[in-house]
Amino acid sequence: MIVGYARVSSSGQSLDIQHEALLEAGCEKVFSEKVSGRSTKDRVELAQALDFVREGDTLVVTRLDRLARSVGDLHRIIEALNEKKVAFRCLNQSGVDTDSSTGRLMLSILGAVAQFENDIRRERQSEGIAKAKAEGRYRGRKASIDPARVKELRETGLGPAAIAREMKIARASVYRALAA
């Protein structure tokens, strides 16, 4: 059986193009989700796809970065597929598969490139934030805790744990607000 996996990072993005490509490639079942690819931990559909595939099946993705963003995650996924004797194929990066030595080499190289691109993007983002902070333009996200309310509750005699429960925040946040 050919099984597809599709992923986009945000709810505003569409899975349609990936679905069409996977169906055109002969996928009989497609697992898809709208979730960040930074980690495999919260990717429920990926876990279900990996659980669903059986010996002799092939897992197909449109692009390698839809499956994994780090070399470590990629190798763990491929190893799990290999243990189940499930093949892997990537549609838009021809030659990336687990059927041949060359395909496995390409898989490793492109996985490393994907992680490199992710690292570069993260560095650029950090540089942009640092520049914006230096220019006084970076404000960060709006405060979600009202320090005045924390202090008000403290003055009524409530302890930090009780304040945290009352405001549905972490106790460490209570301590920070009281120290400010």
N, CA and C of each residue as an Amber inpcrd file, in Angstrom:
protein
   540
   0.8420000  -1.1770000   0.0000000   0.0000000   0.0000000   0.0000000
   0.8870000   1.2410000   0.0000000   0.4900000   2.2370000  -0.7520000
   1.2120000   3.5120000  -0.7670000   0.4650000   4.4740000   0.1520000
   1.1650000   4.9720000   1.1510000   0.5750000   5.8470000   2.1660000
   1.2450000   7.2110000   2.0740000   0.4550000   8.2610000   2.0710000
   0.9900000   9.6090000   1.9750000   0.9560000  10.3400000   3.2940000
   1.8640000  11.3010000   3.4260000   1.8700000  12.1810000   4.5970000
   2.0720000  13.6050000   4.1000000   1.1770000  14.5040000   4.5160000
   1.2500000  15.9090000   4.1240000   1.2350000  16.7640000   5.3790000
   1.9880000  17.8840000   5.3300000   2.0270000  18.7810000   6.4870000
   2.2640000  20.2050000   6.0160000   1.5640000  21.1350000   6.6400000
   1.8600000  22.5550000   6.4980000   2.0440000  23.1020000   7.9050000
   2.7350000  24.2460000   8.0000000   3.1010000  24.7640000   9.3140000
   2.0040000  25.5420000  10.0220000   1.1300000  26.1980000   9.2670000
   0.1340000  27.0190000   9.9440000  -1.2570000  26.7730000   9.3910000
  -2.2480000  27.1220000  10.1890000  -3.6360000  26.8790000   9.8000000
  -4.0480000  27.6980000   8.5830000  -3.3300000  28.7790000   8.2760000
  -3.6500000  29.5980000   7.1190000  -3.1630000  29.0130000   5.8090000
  -2.3390000  27.9850000   5.8710000  -1.8020000  27.3610000   4.6650000
  -2.7110000  26.2190000   4.2210000  -2.6210000  25.8730000   2.9530000
  -3.4820000  24.8350000   2.3880000  -2.6960000  23.5450000   2.1270000
  -3.3600000  22.4490000   2.3790000  -2.7980000  21.1220000   2.1160000
  -3.1750000  20.6040000   0.7320000  -3.9830000  21.3580000  -0.0030000
  -4.5440000  20.8930000  -1.2770000  -3.4850000  20.4310000  -2.2770000
  -2.4450000  21.2110000  -2.4800000  -1.4160000  20.8710000  -3.4750000
  -0.7320000  19.5540000  -3.1090000  -0.3990000  19.3960000  -1.8280000
   0.2350000  18.1500000  -1.3840000  -0.7230000  16.9710000  -1.5540000
  -1.9910000  17.1660000  -1.1850000  -2.9830000  16.0830000  -1.3220000
  -3.0910000  15.6360000  -2.7720000  -3.1990000  16.6020000  -3.6830000
  -3.3150000  16.2680000  -5.1100000  -2.1110000  15.4720000  -5.5930000
  -0.9110000  15.9220000  -5.2250000   0.3150000  15.2400000  -5.6550000
   0.3880000  13.8230000  -5.0880000  -0.0050000  13.6750000  -3.8280000
   0.0520000  12.3500000  -3.1990000  -0.9680000  11.3990000  -3.8160000
  -2.1580000  11.8950000  -4.0960000  -3.1710000  11.0540000  -4.7350000
  -2.7520000  10.6740000  -6.1510000  -2.1560000  11.6320000  -6.8560000
  -1.6570000  11.3730000  -8.2100000  -0.5400000  10.3280000  -8.1910000
   0.2280000  10.2910000  -7.0980000   1.3210000   9.3200000  -6.9690000
   0.8100000   7.9390000  -6.5670000  -0.4990000   7.8170000  -6.3820000
  -1.0730000   6.5110000  -6.0870000  -1.3210000   6.2250000  -4.6180000
  -1.2540000   7.2410000  -3.7680000  -1.4960000   7.0120000  -2.3440000
  -2.9500000   6.6040000  -2.1120000  -3.1090000   5.5110000  -1.4000000
  -4.4480000   5.0120000  -1.0910000  -4.9750000   5.6280000   0.1980000
  -4.0770000   6.0820000   1.0470000  -4.4510000   6.7250000   2.3000000
  -3.4730000   7.8590000   2.5280000  -4.0070000   9.0100000   2.9630000
  -3.1560000  10.1760000   3.2130000  -3.4170000  10.7000000   4.6170000
  -2.3490000  10.8490000   5.3800000  -2.4070000  11.4600000   6.7030000
  -1.9290000  12.8980000   6.5240000  -2.6410000  13.8570000   7.1050000
  -2.2190000  15.2450000   6.9430000  -2.5070000  16.0410000   8.2020000
  -1.6930000  17.0950000   8.3950000  -1.8810000  17.9380000   9.5750000
  -1.3160000  19.3230000   9.3470000  -1.8030000  20.2560000  10.1570000
  -1.3370000  21.6400000  10.1360000  -0.6560000  21.8940000  11.4710000
   0.6620000  21.6940000  11.4680000   1.4390000  21.8200000  12.6970000
   2.8880000  22.1030000  12.3280000   3.6070000  22.7720000  13.2010000
   5.0150000  23.0800000  12.9590000   5.8270000  21.8040000  12.7940000
   6.8400000  21.8810000  11.9340000   7.6870000  20.7150000  11.7000000
   8.9590000  20.7220000  12.5210000   9.0870000  21.6670000  13.4550000
  10.3170000  21.7640000  14.2480000  10.6130000  20.4890000  15.0170000
   9.5640000  19.8280000  15.4660000   9.7530000  18.6160000  16.2480000
   8.7040000  17.5950000  15.8430000   8.9830000  16.3430000  16.0710000
   8.0150000  15.2950000  15.7560000   7.1120000  14.9910000  16.9470000
   7.3670000  15.6230000  18.0900000   6.6430000  15.2920000  19.3220000
   5.1340000  15.5260000  19.2400000   4.7030000  16.6540000  18.6980000
   3.2850000  16.9930000  18.6790000   2.6100000  16.7070000  17.3400000
   3.2100000  15.8690000  16.5350000   2.6670000  15.5850000  15.2110000
   1.8880000  14.2740000  15.2430000   0.6270000  14.3920000  15.6370000
  -0.2520000  13.2380000  15.8470000  -0.4470000  12.4380000  14.5630000
  -0.6900000  13.1170000  13.4460000  -0.9350000  12.4210000  12.1820000
   0.3100000  11.6740000  11.6980000   1.4910000  12.2510000  11.9350000
   2.7230000  11.5490000  11.5680000   2.8430000  10.2670000  12.3830000
   2.5750000  10.3690000  13.6760000   2.6380000   9.1750000  14.5290000
   1.6350000   8.1300000  14.0610000   0.4390000   8.5620000  13.6650000
  -0.5710000   7.6160000  13.1780000  -0.1320000   6.9850000  11.8540000
   0.4820000   7.7900000  10.9810000   0.9650000   7.2500000   9.7010000
   2.0430000   6.1970000   9.9480000   2.9730000   6.4970000  10.8440000
   4.0530000   5.5510000  11.1350000   3.5120000   4.2820000  11.7880000
   2.4530000   4.4180000  12.5740000   1.8320000   3.2600000  13.1970000
   1.0320000   2.4540000  12.1670000   0.4330000   3.1350000  11.2010000
  -0.4400000   2.5100000  10.2070000   0.3130000   1.6560000   9.1890000
   1.4790000   2.1350000   8.7430000   2.1880000   1.4350000   7.6690000
   2.6520000   0.0460000   8.1290000   2.6360000  -0.8770000   7.1750000
   3.0230000  -2.2630000   7.4360000   4.1310000  -2.6860000   6.4740000
   4.7180000  -3.8250000   6.7440000   5.7780000  -4.3650000   5.8880000
   5.3220000  -4.3870000   4.4350000   6.1860000  -3.8700000   3.5580000
   5.8860000  -3.8350000   2.1390000   5.2390000  -2.5290000   1.6790000
   4.7510000  -1.7150000   2.6130000   4.1500000  -0.4230000   2.2640000
   5.2350000   0.5840000   1.9050000   4.8130000   1.7040000   1.3320000
   5.7150000   2.8160000   1.0310000   5.0960000   4.0840000   1.5880000
   5.8620000   4.8280000   2.3730000   5.4220000   6.1390000   2.8660000
   5.9510000   7.1810000   1.8940000   5.0600000   8.0680000   1.4500000
   5.4140000   9.0670000   0.4460000   5.1230000  10.4630000   0.9800000
   6.0570000  11.3850000   0.7420000   5.8530000  12.8110000   1.0390000
   6.1770000  13.5990000  -0.2270000   5.6800000  14.8330000  -0.3020000
   5.9690000  15.6420000  -1.4780000   7.3670000  16.2240000  -1.4160000
   7.7500000  16.6960000  -0.2320000   9.0960000  17.2620000  -0.0360000
   9.6320000  16.7710000   1.2980000  10.9230000  16.6410000   1.3930000
  11.5620000  16.1160000   2.5870000  11.2750000  16.9650000   3.8270000
  11.1950000  18.2970000   3.6500000  10.9640000  19.1590000   4.8120000
   9.5480000  19.0340000   5.3560000   8.6610000  18.3560000   4.6270000
   7.3130000  18.0840000   5.1490000   7.3780000  16.9790000   6.1880000
   8.3960000  16.1250000   6.0960000   8.5510000  15.0010000   7.0170000
   9.3680000  15.3920000   8.2420000  10.5100000  16.0600000   8.0200000
  11.4000000  16.3790000   9.1380000  12.2150000  17.6260000   8.8220000
  12.5280000  18.3920000   9.8650000  13.3460000  19.5880000   9.7130000
  14.7560000  19.4030000  10.2600000  14.9640000  18.3110000  10.9790000
  16.3110000  18.0630000  11.5070000  16.7890000  16.6980000  11.0450000
  18.0860000  16.5740000  10.9270000  18.6830000  15.3080000  10.5010000
  18.3620000  14.2160000  11.5190000  18.3900000  14.5670000  12.7990000
  18.0900000  13.5960000  13.8470000  16.6830000  13.0330000  13.7120000
  15.6970000  13.9350000  13.5560000  14.3120000  13.4820000  13.3830000
  14.1640000  12.6430000  12.1250000  14.7850000  13.0970000  11.0460000
  14.7020000  12.3680000   9.7740000  15.2370000  10.9520000   9.9300000
  16.3960000  10.8190000  10.5500000  16.9890000   9.4910000  10.7090000
  16.1490000   8.6100000  11.6330000  15.5560000   9.1910000  12.6810000
  14.6990000   8.3970000  13.5690000  13.4700000   7.8820000  12.8080000
  12.8730000   8.7450000  11.9840000  11.6940000   8.3310000  11.2140000
  12.0650000   7.2410000  10.2140000  13.1520000   7.4620000   9.4850000
  13.5840000   6.4770000   8.4860000  13.9540000   5.1590000   9.1580000
  14.6000000   5.2300000  10.3070000  14.9530000   4.0070000  11.0390000
  13.6960000   3.2500000  11.4650000  12.6770000   3.9870000  11.9300000
  11.4090000   3.3480000  12.3210000  10.7650000   2.6720000  11.1100000
  10.8350000   3.3320000   9.9520000  10.2860000   2.7360000   8.7260000
  11.0810000   1.4920000   8.3190000  12.4060000   1.5890000   8.4140000
  13.2540000   0.4430000   8.0640000  12.9710000  -0.7610000   8.9580000
  12.7680000  -0.5080000  10.2490000  12.4840000  -1.6010000  11.1850000
  11.1910000  -2.3180000  10.8070000  10.2280000  -1.5650000  10.2760000
   8.9530000  -2.1500000   9.8660000   8.9990000  -2.6640000   8.4230000
  10.1770000  -2.5250000   7.7740000  10.3650000  -2.9140000   6.3680000
   9.4160000  -2.1480000   5.4550000   9.3250000  -0.8260000   5.7320000
   8.4970000   0.0820000   4.9420000   9.4390000   0.9710000   4.1390000
   9.1710000   1.1010000   2.8480000   9.9910000   1.9620000   1.9820000
   9.5710000   3.4140000   2.1540000  10.4360000   4.3140000   1.7100000
  10.1500000   5.7470000   1.7770000  10.4810000   6.3760000   0.4360000
   9.6500000   7.3320000   0.0120000   9.8890000   8.0300000  -1.2450000
   9.4540000   9.4800000  -1.1150000  10.2100000  10.3460000  -1.7590000
   9.9280000  11.7800000  -1.7720000   9.6540000  12.1780000  -3.2220000
   8.4890000  12.7700000  -3.4770000   8.0700000  13.0500000  -4.8530000
   8.8580000  14.1620000  -5.5340000   9.0110000  15.3050000  -4.8880000
   9.6130000  16.4760000  -5.5380000  11.1310000  16.4990000  -5.5090000
  11.7310000  15.5550000  -4.8410000  13.1880000  15.4550000  -4.8160000
  13.5260000  14.0520000  -5.3100000  13.5800000  13.9320000  -6.6280000
  13.7540000  12.6080000  -7.2250000  15.0500000  11.9640000  -6.7420000
  14.9970000  10.6920000  -6.5950000  16.1700000   9.9480000  -6.1420000
  16.2530000   9.8480000  -4.6310000  15.3400000  10.5140000  -3.9200000
  15.3340000  10.4310000  -2.4570000  14.3680000   9.3210000  -2.0680000
  14.9610000   8.1920000  -1.7110000  14.1640000   7.0350000  -1.3120000
  15.0340000   6.1230000  -0.4580000  14.4610000   5.0320000  -0.0040000
  15.2340000   4.0770000   0.7950000  15.4550000   2.7750000   0.0330000
  15.2080000   2.8220000  -1.2780000  15.3390000   1.6140000  -2.0950000
  16.7610000   1.3410000  -2.5780000  17.6130000   2.3660000  -2.5390000
  18.9690000   2.1820000  -3.0700000  19.9830000   2.9150000  -2.2060000
  21.2540000   2.5660000  -2.3730000  22.3300000   3.2400000  -1.6300000
  22.3730000   4.7200000  -1.9900000  22.2150000   5.0310000  -3.2790000
  22.2270000   6.4170000  -3.7340000  21.0460000   7.1790000  -3.1360000
  19.8850000   6.5590000  -3.0950000  18.6990000   7.1850000  -2.5170000
  18.8870000   7.4880000  -1.0420000  19.5050000   6.5440000  -0.3150000
  19.7620000   6.7670000   1.1100000  20.7940000   7.8730000   1.3130000
  21.8050000   7.9440000   0.4440000  22.8020000   9.0160000   0.5130000
  22.1300000  10.3700000   0.2740000  21.3060000  10.4450000  -0.7750000
  20.5950000  11.6940000  -1.0810000  19.6890000  12.1010000   0.0790000
  19.0660000  11.1360000   0.7010000  18.1990000  11.3890000   1.8420000
  18.9850000  12.0580000   2.9660000  20.1520000  11.5340000   3.2610000
  20.9910000  12.1070000   4.3170000  21.4880000  13.4980000   3.9520000
  21.9150000  13.6730000   2.7120000  22.4320000  14.9810000   2.2780000
  21.3310000  16.0310000   2.3230000  20.1720000  15.7090000   1.7380000
  19.0820000  16.6860000   1.7230000  18.5400000  16.9490000   3.1270000
  18.5720000  15.9480000   3.9910000  18.1750000  16.1480000   5.3890000
  19.1070000  17.1340000   6.0770000  20.4060000  16.9990000   5.8170000
  21.3830000  17.9280000   6.3950000  21.1840000  19.3340000   5.8490000
  20.8890000  19.4490000   4.5620000  20.6430000  20.7590000   3.9540000
  19.3880000  21.3910000   4.5560000  18.3300000  20.6030000   4.7610000
  17.0930000  21.1260000   5.3540000  17.3480000  21.6550000   6.7570000
  18.1470000  20.9190000   7.5360000  18.4670000  21.3860000   8.8890000
  19.3090000  22.6560000   8.8290000  20.2610000  22.7150000   7.8900000
  21.0940000  23.9010000   7.7080000  20.2230000  25.1180000   7.3880000
  19.2660000  24.9490000   6.4600000  18.3580000  26.0450000   6.1070000
  17.5550000  26.4980000   7.3160000  17.1040000  25.5530000   8.1170000
  16.3380000  25.8830000   9.3230000  17.1980000  26.6820000  10.2950000
  18.4560000  26.2610000  10.4720000  19.3690000  26.9710000  11.3640000
  19.6470000  28.3830000  10.8620000  19.8460000  28.5340000   9.5540000
  20.1040000  29.8510000   8.9630000  18.8930000  30.7590000   9.1630000
  17.7000000  30.2250000   8.9450000  16.4780000  31.0150000   9.1300000
  16.3580000  31.4820000  10.5820000  16.6590000  30.6050000  11.5150000
  16.5890000  30.9450000  12.9390000  17.6180000  32.0300000  13.2810000
  18.8300000  31.9280000  12.7120000  19.8690000  32.9490000  12.9370000
  19.4330000  34.3080000  12.3900000  18.8590000  34.3160000  11.1770000
  18.3860000  35.5750000  10.5880000  17.2880000  36.1930000  11.4500000
  16.4090000  35.3720000  11.9550000  15.3310000  35.8560000  12.8060000
  15.9080000  36.4690000  14.0820000  16.8750000  35.8040000  14.6870000
  17.5070000  36.3290000  15.9070000  18.2200000  37.6450000  15.6390000
  18.9000000  37.7240000  14.4910000  19.5840000  38.9710000  14.1250000
  18.5750000  40.1020000  13.9390000  17.4600000  39.8100000  13.2900000
  16.4220000  40.8150000  13.0790000  15.8310000  41.3020000  14.3870000
  15.6040000  40.3900000  15.3230000  15.0690000  40.7620000  16.6270000
  16.0770000  41.6180000  17.3860000  17.3640000  41.2210000  17.3560000
  18.4040000  41.9940000  18.0350000  18.4900000  43.4090000  17.4680000
  18.4280000  43.5360000  16.1440000  18.4770000  44.8540000  15.5060000
  17.2660000  45.6910000  15.9050000  16.0870000  45.0830000  15.8850000
  14.8640000  45.8070000  16.2610000  14.9210000  46.2570000  17.7150000
  15.4750000  45.4130000  18.5880000  15.6220000  45.7910000  20.0030000
  16.5690000  46.9680000  20.1410000  17.6920000  46.9180000  19.4140000
  18.6820000  48.0060000  19.4780000  18.0910000  49.3170000  18.9860000
  17.1810000  49.2500000  18.0250000  16.5430000  50.4550000  17.4910000
  15.3010000  50.8500000  18.2790000  14.9650000  50.0650000  19.2990000
  13.7990000  50.3810000  20.1210000  12.4730000  50.0350000  19.4610000
  12.4930000  49.2340000  18.4140000  11.2640000  48.8800000  17.7010000
  10.6770000  47.5470000  18.1510000  11.4350000  46.7480000  18.8680000
  10.9650000  45.4200000  19.2720000  10.2490000  45.5190000  20.6070000
   9.0450000  45.0940000  20.6100000   8.2640000  45.1690000  21.8400000
   7.9840000  43.7820000  22.4340000   8.1500000  42.7520000  21.6250000
   7.8250000  41.4120000  22.0960000   6.3190000  41.2430000  22.1620000
   5.8760000  40.1620000  22.7440000   4.4300000  39.9710000  22.8400000
   3.8930000  40.7530000  24.0260000   2.6110000  41.0500000  23.9780000
   1.9790000  41.8200000  25.0480000   1.9490000  40.9860000  26.3140000
   2.0800000  41.6720000  27.4390000   2.0590000  40.9920000  28.7280000
   0.7190000  40.3000000  28.9270000   0.7730000  39.0830000  29.4020000
  -0.4600000  38.3360000  29.6360000  -0.8260000  38.3060000  31.1150000
   0.0340000  38.8690000  31.9380000  -0.1910000  38.8880000  33.3800000
  -0.2470000  40.3290000  33.8500000  -1.2310000  40.6190000  34.6880000
  -1.3860000  41.9600000  35.2510000  -0.6530000  42.0020000  36.5980000
   0.5460000  42.6270000  36.6500000   1.3040000  42.6630000  37.9040000
   0.5410000  43.3520000  39.0380000  -0.2730000  44.3400000  38.6940000
  -1.0490000  45.0400000  39.7250000  -2.0350000  44.0730000  40.3850000
  -2.6440000  43.2080000  39.5980000  -3.5950000  42.2280000  40.1370000
  -2.8730000  41.2240000  41.0310000  -1.6730000  40.8210000  40.6490000
  -0.8810000  39.8980000  41.4680000  -0.5980000  40.5370000  42.8200000
  -0.1420000  41.7960000  42.8070000   0.1690000  42.4980000  44.0610000
  -1.0820000  42.7130000  44.9000000  -2.1920000  42.9920000  44.2430000
  -3.4650000  43.1830000  44.9440000  -3.8720000  41.9100000  45.6750000
  -3.7460000  40.7650000  44.9900000  -4.0770000  39.4920000  45.6270000
  -3.1220000  39.1710000  46.7740000  -1.8660000  39.5310000  46.6040000
  -0.8650000  39.2940000  47.6550000  -1.2040000  40.0950000  48.9040000
  -1.6680000  41.3250000  48.6940000  -2.0330000  42.2010000  49.8210000
  -3.2500000  41.6820000  50.5800000  -4.0840000  40.8690000  49.9330000
  -5.2450000  40.2860000  50.6180000  -4.8360000  39.0820000  51.4620000
  -3.5510000  38.7110000  51.3960000  -3.0520000  37.6200000  52.2120000
  -2.8620000  36.2990000  51.4850000  -3.1560000  36.2680000  50.2060000
  -2.9550000  35.0280000  49.4560000  -1.4740000  34.7600000  49.2270000
  -1.1030000  33.4930000  49.2630000   0.2710000  33.1070000  48.9750000
   0.4840000  32.9530000  47.4720000   1.7480000  32.8260000  47.0620000
   2.0540000  32.7020000  45.6300000   1.3290000  31.5500000  44.9340000
   1.2180000  30.3960000  45.5840000   0.5430000  29.2460000  44.9630000
  -0.9430000  29.5430000  44.7630000  -1.5620000  30.1570000  45.7460000
  -2.9860000  30.4930000  45.6510000  -3.2240000  31.5490000  44.5740000
  -2.3190000  32.5190000  44.4790000  -2.4240000  33.5500000  43.4380000
  -2.3030000  32.9110000  42.0600000  -1.3550000  32.0020000  41.9270000
  -1.1420000  31.3130000  40.6540000  -2.3970000  30.5360000  40.2510000
  -3.0170000  29.8340000  41.2160000  -4.2470000  29.0960000  40.9240000
  -5.3740000  30.0500000  40.5360000  -5.5070000  31.1250000  41.2840000
  -6.5660000  32.1110000  41.0350000  -6.4500000  32.7290000  39.6420000
  -5.2180000  33.0690000  39.2390000  -5.0030000  33.7490000  37.9570000
  -4.6980000  32.7760000  36.8110000  -4.6130000  31.4770000  37.1840000
  -4.2930000  30.4380000  36.1860000  -2.9680000  30.7300000  35.4690000
  -1.9490000  30.9940000  36.2860000  -0.6010000  31.2640000  35.7780000
   0.3940000  30.4240000  36.5750000   1.6200000  30.4080000  36.1360000
   2.6630000  29.6610000  36.8390000   3.0850000  30.4060000  38.0960000
   3.4850000  29.6640000  39.1050000   3.9270000  30.2770000  40.3570000
   5.1560000  31.1550000  40.1260000   6.0400000  30.7380000  39.2180000
   7.2280000  31.5450000  38.9110000   6.8190000  32.9260000  38.3630000
   5.7250000  32.9730000  37.6280000   5.2350000  34.2470000  37.0960000
   4.7780000  35.1520000  38.2270000   4.1970000  34.5530000  39.2550000
   3.7720000  35.3280000  40.4360000   4.9980000  35.9470000  41.0970000
   6.0400000  35.1530000  41.2880000   7.2660000  35.6730000  41.9090000
   7.8790000  36.8030000  41.0840000   7.9100000  36.6400000  39.7610000
   8.4510000  37.6960000  38.8910000   7.6330000  38.9750000  39.0190000
   6.3110000  38.8360000  39.0400000   5.4420000  40.0220000  39.1320000
   5.6170000  40.7150000  40.4870000   5.7930000  39.9400000  41.5410000
   5.9920000  40.5360000  42.8650000   7.3540000  41.2220000  42.9860000
   8.3510000  40.6880000  42.2870000   9.6990000  41.2670000  42.3430000
   9.8020000  42.5510000  41.5070000   8.9390000  42.7020000  40.5240000
   9.0060000  43.8630000  39.6190000   8.5650000  45.1480000  40.3060000
